[in-house]
Amino acid sequence: MAWTWTGKTVAALTLAGLLVAAGCGTATAVVEPDETPRRPSAQATLIARVSMALDATFTAEYRWSEGGAVTVWAAEDGTWRVDVPDWALGGTVDVTVAWTTGGFFQCAAGRCVKLAGITGEIPDAYDPTVQRPFVEWLPQLLDRHLPFAVAQEGDCFTLTPNTVVVDTPMPPGKWCLDQSGTILSVASGDFGTLELAAPPAEAADTVELPGEIGDADPLGRKAPPEPSPTVDPSAAPTPAPNGTPSGAPAPTPSPFPAGATGE
C-alpha cells in the first residue's frame, strides 16, 4: 500500500524535529541594549514648560528693573490685571491695565477708562508693555517656527534671532520658568526685567477693576506740558522801586538840556 502524507503525519514529523533540536543544545536569546534616550531640545523643554504656564492661575508680585513692584493677577475665569507703579504722566501716577468680559481697561486714581473691546488691543500710547509676557508673548512661545534660536541653562532659556528679519513677532530676551511652569523672570529690552519677588499666591476667581468706569481720557506715559503763565489784564501793575508802575514804560531822559531846541 502506498504511503500517503497527511496533515497529522507532517505535524508529527515537525514536532519530532523540534524535540531533537532541543536535545542537542539550548537556544540563547540575544537582548540588544536599548538606545540611550535623547535629551529633549531646549525649545522642546521650553514649550513643555510654557504649556503648563498657560494653564496656571495665580496672583504674584514681580520686581521691575524700571522701579517698583508689578502685581500680576491671572484669575480663574481667564480675566487678568496688571498693576504698574509710577508709569503715567512722567512717572508720577500708578496705573492698572486689565482685560475683563467688558474689554481692555486702564485704571488710575480711582477711575477706569475703556481702551478697547474684548477682541481689541491696548493702544501703544497707553501700553506699559509689562503685561505682554504673561498675556501676549507666552502663547507665542508654543510656535516651533518662531525665528529664534533657543539656548537653555538650568531653568532659563535665551531667545536669539536666528534669521534676518525686520521685526520679530516678540522681542528677543531671556525667560526663566521652573518645571511647574511658574515664570521666574523675564528680561527684554522692551521693558527691562521682571523677577518673581515671592512664591505666587492663590488666584482670584475674577479680577476686579480698581475704580469706577467713566468717560475720561486715558493717561499716557509722558508728563503733561506745563501751562504757560497768563497775565490778568484787570490786575493793577506792581509799583517799581522808584515809584514808577511796572506796567508803564520808564521816562526816557532827553539828550538835550532844558530849554534847548536841539537846533
C-alpha positions in Angstrom: 0.0 0.0 0.0 1.4 3.5 -1.0 2.3 5.9 1.8 0.2 9.0 1.9 1.3 12.3 3.5 -1.4 13.6 5.8 -1.6 16.7 7.9 -1.1 14.6 11.0 2.0 13.0 9.6 3.6 16.3 8.8 2.8 17.7 12.2 4.2 14.7 13.9 7.5 14.9 12.0 7.8 18.6 12.6 7.3 18.1 16.4 9.9 15.3 16.4 12.4 17.5 14.7 11.9 20.3 17.2 12.4 17.8 20.1 15.7 16.5 18.6 16.9 20.1 18.1 16.1 20.9 21.7 18.0 17.9 22.9 21.2 19.0 21.0 21.6 22.3 22.7 19.9 25.3 24.4 19.0 28.4 22.3 20.0 31.7 23.9 18.1 34.9 23.2 20.2 37.9 22.4 18.8 41.1 24.0 20.1 44.2 22.3 20.7 47.1 24.7 18.1 50.0 24.4 19.3 53.1 22.8 20.1 56.0 25.2 17.1 58.2 25.2 17.7 61.5 23.5 17.6 64.6 25.7 14.8 67.0 24.7 16.0 70.1 22.9 16.0 73.4 24.6 13.0 74.5 22.6 11.0 71.3 23.4 11.7 71.8 27.1 10.6 75.5 26.9 7.4 74.5 25.0 6.6 71.9 27.7 7.0 74.5 30.5 5.1 77.2 28.6 2.2 74.8 28.2 1.9 74.5 31.9 2.4 78.2 32.4 -0.6 78.9 30.1 -2.8 76.8 32.4 -1.6 78.5 35.6 -3.8 80.9 37.6 -2.1 83.0 40.3 -1.5 86.3 41.9 2.1 87.3 42.0 4.4 90.2 42.6 7.4 90.9 40.3 10.3 93.3 40.9 10.6 95.6 38.0 14.0 96.9 37.0 12.3 100.2 36.0 11.3 100.7 39.6 8.7 99.4 42.0 6.8 96.1 42.0 4.4 94.9 39.3 1.5 92.8 40.5 0.0 90.3 38.1 -3.4 88.8 38.6 -4.3 85.7 36.4 -7.8 84.9 37.6 -9.6 81.5 37.5 -12.1 82.7 34.8 -9.3 83.9 32.4 -9.5 87.6 33.2 -6.3 89.3 34.1 -5.0 92.5 35.6 -1.5 94.1 35.9 -0.7 96.9 38.4 2.2 99.1 37.2 3.8 101.6 39.6 4.8 105.1 38.6 4.1 104.8 34.9 1.8 107.6 33.7 2.3 111.3 33.5 6.1 111.2 33.6 6.3 108.6 36.3 4.0 110.2 38.8 0.9 108.1 38.6 0.3 104.3 39.1 -1.8 102.6 36.5 -3.6 99.3 36.1 -4.3 97.6 32.8 -6.8 94.8 32.7 -8.9 92.6 30.5 -12.4 91.6 31.6 -15.5 90.4 29.9 -16.1 94.1 29.1 -12.8 94.6 27.2 -9.5 96.3 27.9 -9.3 99.0 30.6 -6.8 101.4 32.1 -7.4 102.5 35.7 -5.7 105.2 37.7 -6.5 107.3 40.8 -9.8 105.5 41.3 -11.2 105.9 37.8 -11.2 103.4 34.9 -11.3 104.1 31.1 -12.1 101.6 28.4 -9.3 101.2 25.9 -10.6 98.6 23.5 -13.3 95.9 23.1 -12.9 92.4 24.2 -11.2 91.3 21.0 -9.2 94.6 20.6 -5.8 95.6 21.9 -4.3 98.3 24.1 -3.2 101.3 22.1 0.5 101.9 22.1 0.2 105.3 23.7 -1.3 103.7 26.8 0.6 100.4 26.8 3.1 99.8 29.7 4.2 96.6 28.0 4.9 94.7 31.2 1.7 92.7 30.8 2.8 91.4 27.4 5.0 88.5 28.6 2.0 87.0 30.5 -0.8 87.6 28.1 0.7 88.0 24.6 4.2 86.6 24.2 3.8 83.5 26.4 1.4 81.8 23.9 3.7 82.6 21.0 6.5 80.5 22.6 4.5 77.4 21.7 5.2 78.1 18.0 8.2 75.9 16.9 8.6 78.2 13.9 9.5 81.4 15.8 12.6 82.9 14.3 14.7 82.4 17.4 17.5 80.0 18.4 16.7 78.7 21.9 19.6 78.0 24.4 18.9 76.5 27.8 20.9 77.0 31.0 19.2 75.5 34.0 15.6 76.9 34.2 16.5 79.8 31.9 16.0 80.0 28.1 17.7 82.6 25.9 15.9 83.6 22.7 18.3 84.9 20.0 17.1 85.8 16.5 18.4 83.2 14.0 17.3 84.8 10.8 17.5 88.3 9.3 14.0 89.7 9.9 12.8 93.3 10.0 10.5 92.7 13.0 10.3 89.6 15.2 6.8 88.8 16.5 8.1 89.3 20.0 11.4 90.8 21.3 14.4 88.5 22.0 15.2 88.1 25.6 15.7 85.6 28.5 12.8 83.6 30.0 13.2 81.6 33.2 10.4 79.1 34.1 10.6 76.3 36.6 9.4 72.7 35.9 5.9 73.5 37.1 5.5 76.4 34.6 6.0 79.3 37.1 7.5 82.3 35.4 10.5 83.2 37.5 11.8 86.1 35.4 11.6 87.7 32.0 14.2 90.1 30.6 13.7 92.1 27.5 15.0 95.4 26.1 11.4 96.5 25.6 10.6 96.8 29.3 13.6 95.8 31.4 13.5 92.8 33.7 10.7 91.3 35.8 11.8 89.0 38.6 9.4 87.0 40.8 9.6 88.5 44.3 7.9 85.7 46.3 6.0 82.4 45.6 2.7 83.1 43.8 -0.4 83.3 45.9 -3.8 81.8 45.2 -5.6 83.2 42.2 -8.8 85.3 42.4 -12.0 84.0 40.9 -12.2 87.0 38.7 -10.4 90.4 38.5 -12.0 93.5 39.9 -11.3 96.9 38.4 -9.8 99.3 41.0 -12.2 102.1 40.2 -15.4 103.2 38.6 -15.7 103.2 34.8 -16.0 106.6 33.3 -15.6 108.6 30.0 -12.4 110.4 30.9 -9.4 110.3 28.7 -6.8 107.6 29.5 -3.4 108.6 30.8 -0.2 108.5 28.7 3.3 108.0 29.9 4.6 111.5 29.1 4.2 114.3 31.6 1.7 116.9 30.5 3.2 120.2 29.2 3.5 122.9 31.8 0.8 125.6 31.3 2.1 128.9 30.0 1.8 131.8 32.5 -1.1 134.0 31.9 -1.4 137.8 32.7 -4.6 139.1 34.1 -5.3 142.4 32.3 -7.5 143.6 35.2 -4.7 143.3 37.7 -3.1 146.6 38.9 0.5 146.9 37.9 3.0 146.4 40.7 4.9 149.7 41.6 8.6 149.6 40.8 11.1 150.5 43.5 11.5 154.0 42.1 7.7 154.6 42.3 7.0 154.0 38.6 4.4 151.4 38.0 6.0 148.3 36.5 3.4 148.2 33.7 4.3 151.6 32.4 7.5 152.4 30.5 10.0 154.5 32.4 10.5 158.0 31.0 13.4 158.4 28.6 15.8 161.2 29.5 16.1 163.9 26.8 19.5 164.2 25.3 19.1 168.0 25.3 19.3 170.4 28.3 16.1 172.1 29.4 15.2 174.9 27.2 17.4 173.8 24.3 15.7 173.2 21.0 18.4 170.9 19.6 18.9 173.2 16.6 
